[in-house]
Each structure stands twice: as structure tokens, then as C-alpha cells.
């Protein structure tokens, strides 16, 4: 897989990000591992490959003879669990995820098959026929995501043993206590500190409902799910994942749907998501109140992910973590 000519690098909004790709020894070892993994499956890379570099990953798309393309991903140490987690999910909930072709747990490397069209690309194509993607497709996405979370709740301990952080609701106020590490304006910092007594109350109320912790993707948007066929979704990119209150996972996809279709889509998305969680002595009103609490508290989970993954990050990444924290001040739209 040796290349004699430079490969164009996609650095996105992070032109100064330092990644392992710049290390020739690391790069040679990674691509050698990919070659060996493909050979073990009787596959051979061919054609041009593309490299995307971000502070949180190295991603390489490699065309392969006879099956389109495969993807190599390298995670930083704080999310090195993604490969083993993806492999475990392929055993536990195969209908919802990709099955990796190979995983190197010690180095945070994984090799994945192509999952088909991104949900985002299907949406951008616009309505086509009776199976067009629209608000109803978002309802099905969150319904299937809730089914995955519900199925995985009994495996929460197994998931944490893979290295996935466990962040119970009662631990979320701790993220607010580390405000000094976040680039905030003094007035915003003060507003967040004043919120802490209410934050403790919100966490206690959500925990009291008794919904068990499960896997939360923590960044599930239309670019983190494949839609290989109408009514079917495949979830991927688990590097931000945590084991926490599952309802925290609704806010990101619901926000994205609201951006496309307006706030009127939110009640239907909420109700589609909650179908999996009815019963067990919980009323619909209790579940809807829990969604409001989890929507607000999800800001802390996502801000915590930035701090965990990028403890010495640059200004651009740190600003993203600060933006997540400030969402804690917003009233939930549901």
C-alpha cells in the first residue's frame, strides 16, 4: 500500500491539528496492519484513497477490489474503546451497527466496511417517491436508536468493561465543577455556577424515575447514521459514547430534525423515541418530563466528552466544549 505521490489531506476546520498521521513510522505501521487485515479476508486495496484528519481521529477510505471501499479509523487514547465496542455491538445488536473487518484494541485501530449512503446525503437528495426521507424517517431513526439502547441496558456493565466511560446522572454536576478548564466569558461562567443547585435537583429527579443506564452515542446526527434502505438505519462512530441515562441521547438528533423541519416535529420524535420505554409502572407524563430533564442534562455529557478527548486541545475544540455547556442554560423545547 506504499504511495509514491502525496495524498491530499482533508483537515476540515482544524488545519493545525496534530495527528499520528504526520509520524511516518506510525503511518507505515497502520497501513501495514490494514493490508494484513484485508489479505486475511482475501481482499486487495486498489485505486486512490482519501485521508481525513481531525483532532479526534484519523480516517482513511480505501477502495477495495470487488466491494467498493473500506474505512480505516484510528482513535486517540481516550476513545480507543470504539473498535472493541463496535465489535461487541455487532454481536449484541447486529441489526443496528456495522460489523468491523478487524480491530486492534491496543492501538485504537479499526477497519470497517462501507455502510451505504449517509442519512444526511439521502435527506439532501430531496423527496423521491413514496419512500422519501423526511420527518417520518427521523421518527424511525430515533425509534430504532431507542430499541438499541433498550436492548443494551442489561449489558451496561459489560460495556463499561470495554473502556466506555460511565457517567450516571448523579455524576453530571461534576462537569460543571470543572468550569475553570473551559473558555467562557465571566458572565456565562457566573450564570452556570448559579445554576448548580437546580442542576442537583434535576439530576435527582431524573435518577428517581428508575430508567437504567445504557449506551448513549452522545452525538447521533444525520452524519452518524447510514440509511442503506428505506426504514433501516445503521449507527456508527461511537468515539463519544458513554454509559449514562439513555434519554440524554435524544437531544442531538431532535435538534438536527428541528433545524430541517421546524419545532413542530419535536413532539412526534419524542413520542417515537419513548415507545420503547413505556410500561414498568411509568406514566407517559413522567416519561415526557424525564425527556425534558435529560435534554438539558445532555449538554453536560457532551461537554464532558470534549474535556475527556481533548484535555490539551486548541481554541477551536475548546470553544465547542464551551458551547455545549451553555446549552445547559436553555429551556428544553419539549
Protein Blocks (a to p, Z undefined) as FASTA:
>chain_A
ZZfbdcdddekjmlkbccfklpmklmmmmmmmmmmmmmmnopacedjddddddfkbccdd
dddehilpacdddddfklmmmmmmmmmmmmmmmmlmccdfbdcfknopacdddebjafkl
mmmnopehjkbccfklmmmmmmmmmmmmmmmmmmmmmmmmnopacddfklmmmmmmmmmm
pccdfklmmmmmmmmmmmmmmmmmmmmnopacdddeklacfklcccfbghiacdehjllg
ccddfklmmmmmmmmmmmmnojklmmmmmmmmmmmmggjhiafklmmmmmmmmmmmmmmm
mmmmmmmmmmmbcfklmmmmmmmmmmmmpccfZZ
